[in-house]
Amino acid sequence: MSEHITVLLHEAIDALVQDTAGLFIDCTFGRGGHSRLILERLSENGRLIGIDKDPRAIVTANELAKEDSRFSICHGSFADMKTWLAQNGEGRPVAGVLMDLGVSSPQLDEADRGFSFMNDGPLDMRMNTESGMTAAQWIASAKEEDIADVLYQFGEERYSRRLARAIVMRRQQESFERTLDLAQVIKDAHPKWEKGKHPATKSFQAIRIFLNNELGDLTDGLDTATDLLAKEGRLVVISFHSLEDRMVKRFIRDKEKGPQLPPDIPIMASDYPIVLKHVGKAIKPSKEEVSANIRSRSAVMRVAQKQL
């Protein structure tokens, strides 16, 4: 199994754990790097709930749950953390919520998961391999304009229409079943390659985000986490691409400013309480971390604290 190097490990847990006896939620357990350090920081009265869509992550998490009674794991989306909390939270307030977004190194490196345009494998891309449509199934059935919209909206791919046209033309002759097959068609059709970046990077990212409803889960998860946090509880989010980071940044900003009312409404902004307040500046990996783990280079961590 591929080794997973946890990004911004100590920075995230330093920001997250302010109450060593508190209840925390790790929304994306992955291979447990953040969770294990959280548990090291917690007292015997502390508690941690992990969540993950990936069945392979659940196997690892179940082993940790056997080792440490303060930890429990839930198989599903962190958008449903209110449900997982009701089942596992013992009625305690939430002291902190951590979201480490994106895919883990094992998911990228294990070819059979279908996330990588560098390793040949079945064209799957599902976080939860036990449910949902595979990338191959979606590409086989989606309309050309829908493929183009996904590549543009979720991958910010400038040449989305050209690439969608190439994908549809090719599938009329032969269906897509393998990752390198799709990557090659995109590579051949892409008119402008960025230095140091595979031409299929944005397209693979877009399809993965769409299939797994990653941005929808993030929207719901941010709202739910804010509702669940106790006063002075911390929200820590690590993003790996601009779409996610913009969403997180705007969410914290809007909760910090309160509703933006028209100037002619006789209501003072001070009448609306501030829900969240950002803590410090956005944090990025050090040069040393990027040198040791090139995949950390795009990470951005934002921290907010509940004010109510």
C-alpha positions in Angstrom: 0.0 0.0 0.0 1.3 3.5 -0.9 2.5 5.6 2.0 0.4 8.7 2.7 2.2 11.8 4.0 -0.1 14.0 5.9 0.0 17.6 4.8 0.3 20.4 7.3 0.1 17.9 10.1 1.3 19.8 13.1 0.0 23.2 11.9 -3.5 21.8 11.6 -3.6 20.0 15.0 -1.9 23.0 16.8 -4.8 25.2 15.4 -7.5 22.6 16.0 -7.0 21.3 19.5 -7.6 24.0 22.1 -9.4 21.8 24.6 -7.7 18.5 25.3 -10.8 17.1 26.9 -13.1 18.1 24.0 -14.9 16.2 21.2 -13.4 16.6 17.8 -14.4 15.5 14.2 -11.9 14.5 11.6 -14.1 14.8 8.5 -11.6 13.0 6.1 -9.8 10.2 8.0 -7.8 9.1 5.0 -5.0 7.0 6.5 -5.3 8.6 9.9 -2.3 10.9 10.1 -4.3 13.8 11.5 -6.5 11.6 13.7 -3.5 9.9 15.4 -1.9 13.2 16.3 -5.3 14.5 17.6 -5.5 11.5 19.9 -2.0 12.1 21.1 -3.0 15.6 22.1 -6.2 14.6 23.8 -6.6 13.7 27.5 -8.4 10.5 28.6 -11.6 12.4 28.5 -11.1 13.6 24.9 -13.1 12.1 22.1 -12.6 11.9 18.3 -15.0 10.9 15.5 -13.6 10.1 12.1 -15.5 10.1 8.9 -14.5 8.8 5.4 -16.2 7.7 2.2 -13.4 5.3 1.2 -13.9 1.7 2.3 -10.1 1.2 2.5 -9.8 4.1 4.8 -12.4 2.5 7.0 -10.3 -0.6 7.3 -7.4 1.4 8.7 -9.8 3.4 10.9 -11.3 0.3 12.4 -7.8 -0.9 13.5 -7.3 2.5 15.2 -10.7 2.2 16.9 -9.6 -1.2 18.4 -6.5 0.4 19.8 -8.1 3.5 21.2 -11.5 3.6 22.8 -11.7 7.4 22.4 -12.0 7.0 18.7 -14.9 5.9 16.5 -15.2 5.8 12.7 -18.2 6.5 10.4 -18.4 5.4 6.8 -19.9 8.1 4.6 -19.8 11.8 3.8 -18.9 14.5 6.2 -21.9 16.4 4.9 -23.8 14.1 7.1 -21.7 14.8 10.2 -24.8 15.8 12.2 -26.1 12.2 11.8 -22.7 10.7 12.7 -22.5 13.0 15.8 -25.9 11.9 16.9 -24.8 8.3 16.7 -21.4 8.7 18.3 -21.1 12.0 20.0 -22.5 11.2 23.5 -24.4 14.5 23.4 -21.2 16.5 23.9 -20.5 19.9 22.2 -18.0 19.9 19.4 -14.7 21.5 20.2 -13.2 21.3 16.7 -13.8 20.1 13.1 -11.0 19.3 10.7 -11.5 19.0 6.9 -8.5 17.8 4.9 -10.0 17.9 1.4 -9.0 16.2 -1.9 -7.5 12.7 -2.4 -4.9 10.9 -0.5 -1.6 9.5 -1.9 -2.8 5.9 -1.7 -5.9 6.8 -3.7 -3.7 8.5 -6.4 -1.0 5.8 -6.4 -3.2 2.7 -6.4 -4.0 2.3 -10.0 -7.2 0.3 -9.5 -8.9 3.4 -7.9 -8.8 5.2 -11.3 -7.9 8.6 -10.0 -4.5 8.9 -11.7 -3.7 9.9 -15.3 -0.2 8.6 -14.7 -1.0 5.0 -13.7 -3.1 2.7 -15.8 -6.2 1.3 -14.1 -10.0 1.0 -14.5 -11.7 4.3 -15.0 -13.4 4.5 -11.6 -12.7 7.6 -9.6 -15.2 7.0 -6.8 -14.2 7.7 -3.3 -16.8 5.2 -2.1 -16.3 2.2 -4.4 -19.4 0.6 -3.0 -21.9 3.0 -4.5 -22.4 5.5 -7.3 -21.5 5.8 -10.9 -18.0 5.2 -12.2 -16.2 7.7 -14.4 -16.4 5.2 -17.2 -20.1 4.9 -16.9 -20.6 8.6 -16.7 -18.4 9.3 -19.7 -20.3 6.7 -21.7 -23.7 8.3 -21.1 -23.2 12.0 -20.5 -24.0 14.6 -23.2 -21.1 16.4 -24.8 -22.3 19.7 -23.4 -22.5 18.2 -19.9 -19.0 16.9 -20.1 -17.8 20.3 -21.3 -19.6 22.0 -18.4 -18.0 19.6 -15.8 -14.5 20.2 -17.2 -15.0 23.9 -17.1 -16.8 24.3 -13.8 -14.9 21.8 -11.7 -11.6 21.8 -13.4 -11.4 25.4 -14.7 -10.3 23.8 -18.0 -10.2 26.6 -20.6 -10.5 24.1 -23.5 -13.4 22.1 -22.1 -15.5 22.2 -25.2 -12.7 21.0 -27.4 -11.8 18.2 -25.0 -15.4 17.1 -24.6 -15.8 16.9 -28.3 -12.7 14.7 -28.6 -14.0 12.4 -25.8 -17.4 12.0 -27.5 -15.9 11.4 -30.9 -13.7 8.7 -29.5 -16.4 6.9 -27.5 -18.5 6.6 -30.6 -15.8 4.2 -31.9 -14.8 2.6 -28.6 -15.8 3.0 -25.0 -13.5 4.3 -22.3 -12.5 1.7 -19.8 -8.9 2.7 -18.7 -7.4 5.8 -17.1 -4.5 6.1 -19.5 -6.8 5.7 -22.5 -8.8 8.8 -21.4 -5.7 10.7 -20.5 -4.2 10.1 -23.9 -7.3 11.3 -25.7 -7.3 14.5 -23.6 -3.6 14.9 -24.2 -3.9 14.6 -27.9 -6.8 17.0 -28.1 -5.4 19.7 -25.7 -4.0 22.6 -27.7 -1.9 24.2 -25.0 0.1 22.3 -22.4 1.3 24.0 -19.2 4.9 23.5 -18.4 5.4 20.8 -15.7 1.7 19.8 -15.8 0.0 16.9 -17.6 -2.7 18.1 -20.0 -5.3 15.8 -18.4 -4.7 17.2 -14.9 -7.6 19.6 -14.8 -10.0 17.2 -16.6 -9.3 14.3 -14.2 -9.7 16.6 -11.2 -13.0 17.9 -12.6 -14.5 14.5 -13.2 -13.4 13.3 -9.8 -14.9 16.3 -8.0 -18.2 16.0 -10.0 -18.6 12.2 -9.5 -18.0 12.5 -5.7 -20.0 15.7 -5.2 -17.0 17.2 -3.4 -18.0 20.8 -3.7 -21.6 20.0 -2.7 -20.4 18.1 0.3 -18.0 21.0 1.2 -20.9 23.5 1.1 -23.1 21.4 3.3 -20.2 20.4 5.6 -19.1 24.0 6.3 -22.7 24.9 7.3 -23.1 21.8 9.4 -19.8 22.2 11.1 -20.5 25.8 12.0 -23.8 24.8 13.5 -22.3 22.0 15.6 -19.3 23.9 17.0 -19.4 25.0 20.6 -18.4 28.6 21.4 -14.7 29.0 20.8 -14.7 25.8 18.8 -12.3 25.7 15.9 -12.9 24.9 12.2 -9.7 24.0 10.3 -9.9 23.4 6.5 -7.0 22.3 4.3 -7.7 22.8 0.5 -5.7 21.7 -2.5 -7.2 23.7 -5.3 -8.5 27.2 -5.9 -12.2 26.2 -6.2 -12.2 24.7 -2.7 -10.1 27.5 -1.1 -12.3 30.2 -2.6 -15.4 28.5 -1.1 -13.8 28.2 2.3 -12.4 31.8 2.3 -15.8 33.3 1.2 -17.7 31.1 3.7 -15.6 32.3 6.7 -15.7 35.9 5.4 -19.5 35.9 5.1 -20.0 34.4 8.6 -17.6 36.9 10.0 -19.3 39.9 8.4 -22.9 38.8 8.8 -25.7 39.4 6.3 -25.0 42.2 3.8 -28.0 44.4 4.1 -29.2 47.2 1.7 -28.2 50.6 3.1 -31.8 51.8 3.3 -32.9 49.1 5.8 -33.0 50.6 9.3 -31.1 47.7 10.9 -27.6 48.0 12.3 -25.0 45.5 11.3 -24.2 45.2 15.0 -27.6 43.7 15.6 -26.4 40.6 13.8 -23.9 38.6 15.8 -20.7 37.4 14.2 -20.8 33.6 13.8 -17.2 32.9 12.9 -14.0 34.8 13.1 -10.9 33.9 11.1 -7.8 33.0 13.1 -4.5 34.3 11.6 -3.7 34.2 7.9 -4.0 31.4 5.5 -1.1 28.9 6.1 0.8 27.1 3.3 3.4 24.4 3.6 7.0 25.3 4.3 9.7 25.0 1.7 10.9 22.0 3.6 7.5 20.2 3.5 7.1 20.9 -0.2 10.6 19.5 -0.8 9.8 16.4 1.1 6.3 16.0 -0.4 5.7 17.7 -3.7 1.9 17.0 -3.5 1.7 19.5 -0.6 2.7 22.4 -2.8 -0.9 23.6 -3.5 -2.2 23.2 0.1 -3.8 26.1 1.8 -5.1 25.9 5.4 -7.7 28.3 6.9 -8.8 28.5 10.5 -11.9 30.0 12.0 -13.3 30.1 15.6 -17.0 30.0 16.6 -18.0 33.2 18.3 -21.5 32.4 19.6 
